[in-house]
Amino acid sequence: GRHIMATRSMQKQNTRERLIKSFFELNSTRPINAITVGEITKQAGVHRSTFYEHFVDIYALRESEESEILNMQMKLIIEPIRQNQLDVLDSNMMLARLRTIFNAKGSHFAVLVGEYGDPAFVNTFKTNYLGVLTKIFDLDILDTRSLYLAEFISSGLIFCIIRLARERDAEIEDIFSFIHPLIANSLEAMRK
C-alpha cells in the first residue's frame, strides 16, 4: 500500500511539472491571455480535467512557479543576508546561491522576466533586494542619495540577472566576477 501511494504521489508531481513546463514553453512565445488550458494539457499529454486537479486556472499555475522562485530567493539569499549568515560582499557565496536558483528555475525565470512575462514578478524580485540592501547597510531612507544608490545597485543587478536568463549569452560566473566587485565597492562606500 505505501509503495503504491508513493508512486501515485510521484506521478502526480511529474504531471504537475509537465503542465508547468508546457505552460512556460507556450508563454515563451505569447502572452498568458493567449494561452488556453487545452493547449497546455495537449502539450503535456494529459486530459484537460487533470489540469484542474493541480491548478484553479492558468494564472494560478504561473503564480505557483513565481512563488517558488521568490521563496528560493528569500531562503537562499535574502533571509541569510538579513540574519548575517551571508555577506552580500562575498562574491563566491552570492554566486553559488544565484547559481542554485538558475540551475533549478532558470528557463522559467527567463520566461517570467521576458517579453511575455510578468512585470509584477520582476518588481517583487527587485524589491526584495532593495529592501535587504537598505536594511544591511543601515541606509538612511530619508537620505535621497543612499536610496538612489541602493535603487541603482539592485536595478543593475536584476537587469544583469534578467539579461543572462533571457540571452544566455554568457556564464553567470563571468558576469558576476566583474559586476560583483563594483557592487561591493559601492556598498562598502555607503557603509562609511
C-alpha positions in Angstrom: 0.0 0.0 0.0 2.7 2.5 1.0 4.7 1.9 -2.3 1.6 2.5 -4.4 0.9 5.8 -2.5 4.5 6.9 -3.1 4.3 6.0 -6.8 1.0 7.9 -7.2 2.4 10.9 -5.4 5.5 10.9 -7.7 3.2 10.5 -10.8 1.1 13.5 -9.6 4.2 15.6 -9.1 5.5 14.5 -12.6 2.2 15.5 -14.2 2.3 18.9 -12.4 5.8 19.5 -13.6 4.8 18.6 -17.2 1.9 21.1 -17.0 4.2 23.8 -15.7 6.8 23.0 -18.4 4.2 23.1 -21.2 2.8 26.4 -19.9 6.3 28.0 -19.9 7.1 26.7 -23.4 3.9 28.3 -24.6 4.4 31.5 -22.6 7.8 32.0 -24.1 6.2 32.7 -27.5 3.0 34.5 -26.5 1.2 36.3 -23.6 -0.6 34.4 -20.9 -4.0 35.6 -22.1 -3.4 34.0 -25.4 -2.8 30.5 -23.9 -5.5 28.0 -23.2 -5.8 25.2 -20.7 -6.4 22.9 -23.8 -3.1 23.8 -25.3 -1.2 23.2 -22.1 -2.8 19.8 -21.5 -2.4 18.7 -25.1 1.3 19.6 -25.0 1.7 17.9 -21.6 -0.1 14.8 -22.8 -2.8 14.8 -20.2 -6.6 15.3 -20.1 -8.0 18.8 -19.6 -9.6 17.7 -16.3 -6.1 16.8 -15.0 -5.1 20.4 -15.2 -7.8 21.4 -12.7 -6.6 18.7 -10.2 -3.5 20.8 -9.9 -4.5 24.5 -10.6 -7.5 26.7 -10.5 -6.5 28.4 -13.7 -3.5 29.4 -15.8 -2.7 32.4 -13.6 -2.6 30.1 -10.6 -0.1 27.9 -12.4 2.2 30.9 -13.2 1.8 32.2 -9.6 2.8 28.9 -8.1 6.1 29.0 -10.1 6.7 32.7 -9.3 6.2 31.9 -5.6 8.6 29.0 -5.8 11.3 31.2 -7.3 10.7 34.1 -4.9 10.8 31.6 -2.0 14.2 30.3 -3.2 15.4 33.9 -3.5 14.2 34.5 0.1 15.6 31.2 1.5 18.9 31.2 -0.3 19.8 34.9 -0.4 17.5 37.4 1.4 17.0 35.7 4.7 20.6 34.6 5.2 21.7 38.2 4.5 19.2 39.5 7.0 20.4 37.0 9.6 24.1 37.8 8.9 24.7 34.3 7.7 25.6 35.5 4.2 27.7 38.5 3.4 26.4 40.4 0.4 30.0 41.3 -0.3 31.1 37.7 -0.6 31.1 37.1 -4.3 31.6 33.3 -4.2 28.8 32.7 -1.8 26.4 35.1 -3.6 27.3 33.4 -6.9 26.8 29.9 -5.6 23.3 30.8 -4.3 22.3 32.6 -7.6 23.6 29.6 -9.5 21.4 27.3 -7.4 18.3 29.3 -8.4 19.4 29.5 -12.0 20.0 25.7 -12.2 16.7 24.9 -10.7 14.5 27.6 -12.3 16.5 29.4 -15.0 14.3 28.7 -18.0 11.1 29.6 -16.2 12.7 32.7 -14.7 13.7 33.7 -18.2 10.1 33.5 -19.4 8.8 35.4 -16.3 11.2 38.3 -17.0 10.9 38.0 -20.8 8.7 39.7 -23.4 5.5 37.9 -22.3 6.4 37.6 -18.7 5.0 39.2 -15.5 6.2 42.8 -14.7 4.9 42.4 -11.1 7.2 39.4 -10.6 10.2 41.4 -11.8 9.3 44.2 -9.5 8.9 41.9 -6.4 12.2 40.2 -7.2 14.0 43.5 -7.4 12.2 45.0 -4.3 13.4 42.0 -2.2 17.0 43.0 -2.9 16.3 46.7 -2.5 14.8 46.0 1.0 17.7 43.9 2.2 20.3 46.4 0.9 18.6 49.2 2.7 18.5 47.2 5.9 22.0 45.7 5.8 23.8 48.9 5.0 21.6 50.7 7.5 20.7 53.2 4.9 19.0 56.4 6.0 15.8 56.1 4.0 15.5 59.8 4.4 18.8 60.3 2.6 17.9 60.6 -1.1 21.5 59.8 -2.2 21.5 56.5 -0.3 18.2 55.5 -1.7 19.2 56.2 -5.3 22.4 54.2 -4.8 20.5 51.2 -3.4 18.0 51.5 -6.3 20.8 51.7 -8.8 22.6 48.7 -7.4 19.5 46.5 -7.1 18.2 47.5 -10.5 21.5 46.9 -12.2 21.9 43.5 -10.5 18.4 42.5 -11.5 18.9 43.7 -15.1 22.1 41.6 -15.4 20.3 38.6 -14.0 17.4 39.1 -16.4 19.6 39.6 -19.4 21.6 36.4 -18.5 18.4 34.5 -18.2 16.9 35.8 -21.5 20.0 35.8 -23.7 22.1 33.0 -22.2 25.0 34.8 -23.9 27.4 34.4 -21.1 28.1 32.3 -18.0 26.8 33.8 -14.7 30.3 33.4 -13.2 31.9 35.6 -15.9 29.3 38.4 -15.5 29.3 38.1 -11.7 33.1 38.2 -11.5 33.3 41.7 -12.8 30.0 43.2 -11.7 30.0 42.0 -8.1 33.3 43.9 -7.1 31.6 47.1 -8.5 28.6 46.4 -6.3 30.7 45.5 -3.3 32.8 48.7 -3.7 29.7 50.8 -3.9 28.1 49.2 -0.9 31.3 49.5 1.1 31.4 53.2 0.3 27.8 53.5 1.5 28.7 51.9 4.8 31.2 54.6 5.6 
